[in-house]
Amino acid sequence: MNTFQRLRRPAQYAIFLLAACTCIYWAAAIFSSSTRAADDKKAPAAKPALTVSTVQPMMRELPLRLPANGSITAWQEAIIGSEANGLRLVSVNANVGDKVAKGQVLATFAAEQTSAEVAQAQASFAEAQANALDAAINADKARGLQASGALSEQQINQYTTLDKSAKARLEVAKAALAVQQVRLKQTAVLAPDSGVISSRSATLGAVVGSGTELFKMIRGGRL
């Protein structure tokens, strides 16, 4: 009987030890699970990362519409008229709504007659220039002979007068040429400033007088 009891004690110890280990294992597992759950509750949710891409900056017009009531007027409106007189319009290069730059040709008049008048004025100027040069040479010669007495005082005065008259005619021819050159320049109607054409009265083929309105322009396109 004592021998049987001695054999049972190790088996009981083993069973007890196994049961104790099992309890410790499950207790540790439960504790670890609860700890992880608590840590999961405490840990903040990770924010999603933002994706950033680089682009080249550029200027663009945005189609923005704002409802409003009122009258729209031009900041400054320029009236573009004809400086030529009695010439025929042979080209009209701008219309309402067109954006134009300063100095741009908006219309042109027939320039055949004016070009011929410029050529005639150039010829007259060249002739007057030659006559003035010849008169100046003769006047210098006459004054050079004054001391020798080869020419009378009256003759010397005549050469001097001819010299002055030739110079005066040269200035007249020069002024006439400048006038014709200005008229030729006026056959082209230029934009006085940059802006937007708001009105057009110019008609192809029309013969207009000086000061006749041809276009209206909003300066700078500003309202």
C-alpha positions in Angstrom: 0.0 0.0 0.0 2.8 2.3 0.8 4.5 1.4 -2.4 1.3 2.3 -4.4 1.0 5.7 -2.7 4.6 6.4 -3.5 4.0 5.7 -7.2 0.9 8.0 -7.3 2.6 11.0 -5.8 4.8 11.8 -8.8 1.9 11.4 -11.2 -0.2 13.8 -9.2 2.7 16.3 -9.1 3.0 16.0 -12.9 -0.7 16.6 -13.4 -0.7 19.5 -11.0 2.3 21.0 -12.7 0.7 20.6 -16.2 -2.5 22.3 -15.0 -0.5 25.1 -13.4 1.4 25.7 -16.6 -1.8 25.7 -18.7 -3.4 28.3 -16.4 -0.3 30.5 -16.5 -0.2 30.2 -20.4 -3.8 31.2 -20.8 -3.5 34.0 -18.2 -0.5 35.4 -20.1 -2.3 35.1 -23.4 -5.4 36.9 -22.1 -3.3 39.6 -20.6 -1.3 40.1 -23.8 -4.4 40.3 -25.8 -6.0 42.9 -23.6 -2.7 44.9 -23.6 -2.6 44.9 -27.4 -6.3 46.0 -27.6 -5.6 48.9 -25.2 -2.6 49.9 -27.2 -4.6 49.8 -30.4 -7.2 52.1 -28.8 -4.6 54.5 -27.6 -2.6 54.6 -30.9 -3.9 57.4 -33.2 -4.9 56.5 -36.7 -2.2 57.1 -39.3 -3.0 60.0 -41.6 -2.8 59.3 -45.3 0.2 60.8 -47.0 -0.4 63.6 -49.5 0.9 63.3 -53.0 2.5 66.5 -54.3 3.5 67.1 -57.9 5.3 70.1 -59.4 4.1 72.0 -62.5 5.5 74.9 -64.5 3.6 78.2 -63.7 1.8 79.8 -66.6 -0.7 82.7 -67.2 -4.2 81.7 -68.0 -7.6 83.4 -68.4 -10.2 81.9 -66.1 -13.8 81.9 -67.4 -15.2 83.8 -64.4 -18.7 85.3 -64.6 -20.1 87.7 -62.0 -23.8 88.8 -62.2 -24.1 92.5 -61.9 -26.5 95.3 -62.8 -25.4 98.7 -64.3 -24.0 100.4 -67.3 -20.6 99.5 -68.8 -18.7 102.4 -70.3 -15.2 102.7 -71.7 -12.4 104.1 -69.5 -11.3 106.3 -72.3 -12.6 106.2 -75.9 -10.5 107.5 -78.7 -12.0 108.7 -82.0 -9.9 107.8 -85.0 -10.6 110.1 -88.0 -9.3 110.7 -91.4 -6.5 113.3 -91.9 -6.5 112.9 -95.7 -9.0 114.9 -97.8 -10.9 113.6 -100.8 -9.1 110.2 -101.0 -10.7 106.8 -101.5 -10.5 104.1 -98.9 -8.8 101.0 -100.5 -8.5 98.8 -97.4 -10.1 98.5 -94.0 -8.1 96.2 -91.7 -9.9 96.4 -88.4 -13.5 95.6 -87.2 -15.5 95.9 -84.0 -14.0 93.8 -81.2 -10.5 93.6 -82.7 -7.6 94.2 -80.4 -5.1 96.5 -82.0 -1.6 97.7 -81.1 -0.3 101.3 -81.1 0.8 102.2 -84.6 -1.1 99.4 -86.3 -2.5 100.2 -89.7 -6.3 100.2 -89.5 -7.1 101.5 -93.0 -5.4 102.9 -96.0 -6.4 105.5 -98.7 -5.4 105.4 -102.4 -1.9 106.9 -102.5 -1.3 107.2 -106.3 -2.1 110.9 -106.6 -0.3 111.8 -103.4 2.8 109.8 -104.5 2.8 111.7 -107.8 2.6 115.0 -106.0 5.5 114.0 -103.7 7.6 113.1 -106.8 6.7 116.5 -108.3 7.7 118.3 -105.1 11.0 116.4 -105.0 11.8 117.5 -108.5 10.9 121.2 -107.7 13.1 121.0 -104.7 16.0 119.6 -106.6 15.7 122.4 -109.3 15.5 125.1 -106.6 18.5 123.6 -104.9 20.5 123.8 -108.2 19.4 127.4 -108.9 20.3 128.4 -105.3 23.8 126.9 -105.7 24.3 128.7 -109.0 23.1 132.0 -107.6 25.4 131.7 -104.6 28.4 131.1 -106.8 27.6 134.1 -109.0 27.1 136.3 -106.0 30.5 135.3 -104.6 32.2 136.0 -107.9 30.5 139.4 -108.1 31.6 140.4 -104.6 35.1 139.2 -105.5 35.3 141.7 -108.4 34.0 144.6 -106.4 37.4 145.8 -105.5 38.7 145.7 -109.1 35.8 147.8 -110.4 35.0 145.2 -113.1 31.4 145.3 -112.1 29.3 148.2 -111.1 27.6 148.4 -107.7 24.2 147.9 -109.3 25.4 144.7 -111.0 26.8 143.4 -107.7 23.5 144.1 -106.0 21.6 142.3 -108.7 23.7 139.1 -108.2 23.3 139.4 -104.4 19.5 139.8 -104.8 19.4 136.8 -107.1 21.2 134.8 -104.5 18.8 135.7 -101.8 15.8 135.0 -104.1 17.2 131.6 -105.0 17.6 130.7 -101.4 14.1 131.8 -100.6 12.7 129.7 -103.4 14.7 126.7 -102.1 13.0 127.0 -98.7 9.6 127.2 -100.4 10.3 124.1 -102.4 11.6 122.3 -99.2 8.4 123.2 -97.4 6.2 122.1 -100.3 8.0 118.7 -100.3 7.4 118.3 -96.6 3.7 119.0 -97.0 3.3 116.4 -99.7 5.3 113.8 -97.6 2.9 114.4 -94.7 -0.1 113.9 -97.0 1.4 110.7 -98.3 1.9 109.5 -94.7 -1.7 110.4 -93.9 -2.9 107.8 -96.5 -2.4 105.2 -93.7 -4.7 105.4 -90.7 -2.8 104.3 -87.6 -4.0 103.3 -84.2 -3.0 106.1 -81.8 -2.8 103.7 -78.8 -3.3 100.0 -78.0 -6.9 99.0 -77.3 -10.1 97.4 -78.6 -12.1 98.7 -81.6 -15.6 99.6 -80.3 -17.1 101.2 -83.5 -16.3 101.2 -87.2 -17.6 103.8 -89.7 -15.0 103.2 -92.4 -16.4 101.7 -95.6 -14.3 100.2 -98.3 -14.4 102.4 -101.4 -15.8 105.5 -99.7 -14.3 108.9 -100.4 -14.1 110.8 -97.2 -13.1 114.3 -96.1 -10.6 115.4 -93.5 -11.8 114.9 -90.0 -14.4 112.2 -90.9 -14.7 109.6 -88.1 -13.6 106.1 -89.2 -13.2 104.2 -85.9 -13.7 104.4 -82.2 -11.4 102.6 -79.8 -11.4 101.8 -76.1 -7.9 102.7 -75.0 -6.1 99.8 -73.3 -9.3 97.8 -73.5 -10.3 99.1 -70.1 -13.9 99.5 -69.0 
